[in-house]
Structure formats: C-alpha cells, structure tokens
Amino acid sequence: MPFPPVSWWRQASSAQHITFDLAEHYQKMSYRNRYYLAAPAGKMLMSLPLEKGRNQRIPVQEVRLSERDVWQDNHWKTIVSLYGRAPFFEHFSHQLEPLFRQPFALLHDFNKAGIILVTQLLKLPLIFDETRQFIERYPDDITDLRHGLRPQQPAAVPEYYQVFADRTGFQSDCSILDLLFCEGPYAAVWLRQE
C-alpha cells in the first residue's frame, strides 16, 4: 500500500512487527496501488499506474509500475497543492519529495519505501520483514492487514485537524500523509489513541 490509510497505521503501530507479504496475488480495488488525500471537494484518489493494468493475477512482488506515465511528478505536485499550507508540510516535505523523484520499477518497492520513511519520520518502533511464501491465513495472534481494509468502506477514525475541513467536513481514513502534514510529530501519539 502506498501511504496506507490512518486506520492501517493505527493497527500497525500497535503490532510493532510488520511483514510484507510479497507472494500474495495483487488484488484490484484494494489499497495496493492507491491512497486518498483530503481535498477541497472531498477525498481525492491517487492511483499508481501499473504496467499491465489492474487485472493482474501475479504475486505482488512482480507487479510493475508503469514507466509511460509521469505519475510521481503528478502525485508530488498534487500533494504540494493540497498540503502546501498544512501546518507541518514544510517540516516533512524535504524528506518525502525524494521518494517522488527516484525511479521505482516495482509497486512493492515504492510501497515499502513509503511505509519505512513514514515510520522513521514518526519515530515509530516498528520492525519490518518480508515473506516470499504465501500464507493464506495467519494464526489468531497475528494481525493480518491484507484483507480487512477496503477503499470502498473507509474506517471511522477519530477526528484531527484537516486543511479543508471547513469546506468538506472531516474526511475519514485518508492516507497517513494527511495526518502527517496536519498533525506533525503528534501523529505518532494520535495513532495510539483509543
């Protein structure tokens, strides 16, 4: 997931250990190549273009990003446009921008780089691992975040300041970028609230 929604981060930050499942098959209509930002007209979908489109039946580790589009530049310009006046945009933008300037061939490489970067920015004590062997069902003591979150059914999360809330009201379960730019370092504390 590129910049997963805050509901994912709330669960992940309490799990402390994150395993990227590179053997699972890519699932269309999931967060695997999309994230949502709060915009003046409501939530805005940001989609990473895939080389063979979204109807792929291959492991996530093989899903390639399209090289034909200038999606990284477009995504960064949109982020600057939406969050340039957010309280903590300048605090974090110089650390995030390079992610949108370096080339990534594989979807999972971009997603993992974004998750690790946000973890570092928020100083979350998370440990990362990868598995290249598909496990259909994990034991009950392991939180499996692969299937529980769906963009079509955003989770309700506690409200925090958002740039366009005066126009649209609070937009629930946007990307972690929204929380990061609006709440700054406090986002780490907010993620652990009940």
VMD Tcl script that draws the C-alpha trace (Angstrom):
set ca {
  {0.00 0.00 0.00}
  {1.41 3.38 -0.90}
  {0.99 5.60 2.14}
  {-1.69 3.45 3.81}
  {-4.75 4.99 5.45}
  {-4.58 6.06 9.07}
  {-6.69 3.05 10.14}
  {-3.93 0.75 8.85}
  {-1.33 2.75 10.76}
  {-3.38 2.60 13.96}
  {-3.31 -1.19 13.79}
  {0.29 -1.43 12.56}
  {1.68 0.86 15.26}
  {0.25 -1.37 17.97}
  {1.50 -4.55 16.24}
  {5.16 -3.42 16.29}
  {6.23 -6.09 13.75}
  {5.23 -5.70 10.08}
  {5.71 -8.41 7.46}
  {5.32 -7.52 3.79}
  {3.71 -10.46 2.00}
  {5.31 -10.39 -1.44}
  {3.79 -13.71 -2.51}
  {0.13 -12.72 -2.22}
  {-1.62 -12.06 -5.51}
  {-2.30 -8.48 -6.48}
  {-5.92 -7.55 -5.70}
  {-7.70 -4.92 -7.73}
  {-9.95 -2.40 -5.98}
  {-7.68 -2.54 -2.93}
  {-5.23 -0.11 -1.36}
  {-2.28 -1.89 -3.00}
  {-1.77 0.84 -5.64}
  {-3.85 3.72 -4.30}
  {-4.16 6.20 -1.48}
  {-6.58 9.01 -0.66}
  {-5.87 12.62 0.20}
  {-8.23 15.20 1.70}
  {-9.07 17.77 -0.98}
  {-11.38 20.82 -1.24}
  {-14.10 18.70 -2.90}
  {-13.71 15.65 -0.63}
  {-11.37 12.66 -0.78}
  {-9.09 12.53 -3.82}
  {-7.94 9.19 -5.20}
  {-4.24 8.95 -6.01}
  {-3.57 5.86 -8.10}
  {-0.20 4.42 -9.09}
  {-0.37 3.27 -12.75}
  {0.59 -0.34 -13.33}
  {2.37 -1.69 -16.38}
  {-0.28 -4.28 -17.27}
  {-3.21 -2.52 -15.65}
  {-5.05 -3.62 -12.56}
  {-6.25 -7.03 -13.80}
  {-3.10 -8.90 -12.89}
  {-3.06 -12.34 -11.39}
  {0.54 -12.34 -10.28}
  {2.31 -12.06 -6.93}
  {2.69 -8.54 -5.58}
  {6.48 -8.86 -5.87}
  {6.12 -8.97 -9.68}
  {3.70 -6.05 -10.19}
  {5.49 -3.39 -12.20}
  {4.81 0.34 -12.15}
  {4.15 1.97 -15.50}
  {7.11 3.84 -16.93}
  {4.98 5.62 -19.53}
  {3.34 7.99 -17.08}
  {4.95 10.78 -15.08}
  {2.84 9.74 -12.12}
  {5.45 10.53 -9.46}
  {5.76 14.13 -10.59}
  {1.96 14.47 -10.80}
  {1.48 12.94 -7.35}
  {4.06 15.25 -5.78}
  {2.54 18.34 -7.43}
  {-0.90 17.32 -6.12}
  {0.49 16.79 -2.61}
  {2.15 20.23 -2.68}
  {-1.06 21.82 -3.97}
  {-3.24 20.20 -1.28}
  {-0.89 20.37 1.70}
  {1.45 23.27 0.96}
  {-0.32 25.31 3.66}
  {-0.73 22.44 6.13}
  {0.95 23.17 9.49}
  {3.71 20.56 9.11}
  {4.17 20.37 5.33}
  {7.48 22.25 5.35}
  {8.65 20.16 8.29}
  {8.38 16.89 6.32}
  {8.25 17.77 2.61}
  {12.01 17.81 2.04}
  {12.21 14.25 3.36}
  {9.26 12.97 1.32}
  {9.98 14.65 -2.01}
  {12.98 12.42 -2.90}
  {10.65 9.40 -2.83}
  {8.75 11.00 -5.70}
  {11.94 11.81 -7.62}
  {13.69 8.44 -7.67}
  {12.54 5.76 -10.11}
  {10.82 2.63 -8.87}
  {10.19 -0.32 -11.17}
  {8.12 -2.42 -8.76}
  {4.98 -1.45 -6.86}
  {6.07 -3.18 -3.65}
  {9.39 -1.30 -3.64}
  {7.64 2.09 -3.71}
  {5.07 1.00 -1.13}
  {7.68 -0.38 1.24}
  {9.90 2.71 0.86}
  {6.95 4.97 1.73}
  {5.96 2.93 4.78}
  {9.52 2.78 6.09}
  {10.01 6.53 5.54}
  {6.81 7.45 7.41}
  {7.83 5.08 10.21}
  {11.13 6.93 10.51}
  {9.52 10.38 10.35}
  {7.11 9.48 13.16}
  {9.80 7.60 15.10}
  {7.61 4.53 15.43}
  {9.36 1.46 16.87}
  {8.29 -0.90 14.07}
  {10.29 -3.88 12.83}
  {9.97 -4.88 9.16}
  {10.29 -8.22 7.46}
  {9.33 -9.80 4.14}
  {7.94 -13.16 3.20}
  {8.04 -14.63 -0.27}
  {5.89 -17.60 0.70}
  {2.15 -17.07 0.58}
  {0.31 -17.81 3.81}
  {-3.43 -17.86 3.29}
  {-4.37 -17.49 6.95}
  {-2.14 -16.37 9.77}
  {-2.57 -17.62 13.37}
  {-5.07 -15.71 15.52}
  {-2.31 -13.94 17.46}
  {-1.10 -12.22 14.26}
  {-2.98 -9.21 12.88}
  {-3.44 -9.71 9.14}
  {-3.96 -6.35 7.44}
  {-4.05 -7.69 3.88}
  {-7.81 -8.05 3.55}
  {-9.53 -6.05 6.27}
  {-9.24 -2.59 4.76}
  {-11.21 -1.66 1.68}
  {-11.22 1.74 -0.04}
  {-14.95 1.36 -0.71}
  {-15.60 1.12 3.06}
  {-13.33 3.61 4.83}
  {-12.91 3.04 8.53}
  {-14.16 5.60 11.01}
  {-11.24 7.17 12.83}
  {-11.09 9.90 15.48}
  {-11.06 13.38 14.00}
  {-7.99 15.53 13.76}
  {-7.29 18.86 12.05}
  {-7.58 18.77 8.23}
  {-6.80 21.58 5.82}
  {-10.20 21.60 4.08}
  {-12.44 20.52 6.96}
  {-14.15 23.92 6.96}
  {-15.42 23.16 3.41}
  {-15.93 19.40 3.38}
  {-16.10 18.35 6.99}
  {-13.73 15.71 8.31}
  {-12.67 13.16 5.66}
  {-12.22 9.87 7.48}
  {-9.40 7.42 6.83}
  {-7.25 9.39 4.41}
  {-3.63 8.50 3.75}
  {-1.11 8.81 6.54}
  {0.25 11.79 4.58}
  {-2.84 13.77 5.58}
  {-2.29 13.08 9.28}
  {1.45 13.66 8.99}
  {1.15 17.08 7.32}
  {-1.72 18.22 9.53}
  {-0.63 16.96 12.96}
  {3.13 16.59 12.55}
  {5.04 14.62 15.21}
  {1.83 14.43 17.28}
  {0.55 11.96 14.66}
  {2.51 9.19 16.43}
  {0.59 9.88 19.65}
  {-2.72 10.21 17.77}
  {-2.24 6.76 16.18}
  {-2.17 5.17 19.62}
  {-5.30 6.89 20.97}
  {-8.26 4.74 21.90}
}
mol new
graphics top color blue
foreach p $ca { graphics top sphere $p radius 0.5 }
foreach p [lrange $ca 0 end-1] q [lrange $ca 1 end] { graphics top cylinder $p $q radius 0.2 }
display resetview
